[in-house]
Amino acid sequence: MLNNKLRGTWDQVKGVSREFWGEITGDERQFSAGLRQRKVGKLEAERDMSQAEAEKRIDQMKH
């Protein structure tokens, strides 16, 4: 449980930095990847999900 929350928080931090880097360099793919990573991290931390489960949930919301 604590592991998912810690990993989720870390993924959110990485996602924000990827978004920022994508914004600075004008790389839309990097920016989008950062957004996705941040959303996955938020699900991991707040809903206590594994990373795979959170990614699956994000992919389902796209469609």
C-alpha positions, 0 to 999 in steps of 0.5 A: 500500500505504502509502496503504491503511494510512494511510487505514484508520488514519484511518477507524478514528479517525473511526469511534471518534469517531462511536461516541463521539458516538453514545453521548453523544447517544444516536443509535444510527445514528451509533453503528452507523455508527461501528462500521462505519467502524471495521471498514472501516478495520481491514480497510483497514489490516490486509489492505491493501484499498481502501475499496470492497473493505473496505466490500463485504467488511463488507456480505457478512459481514452477510448 
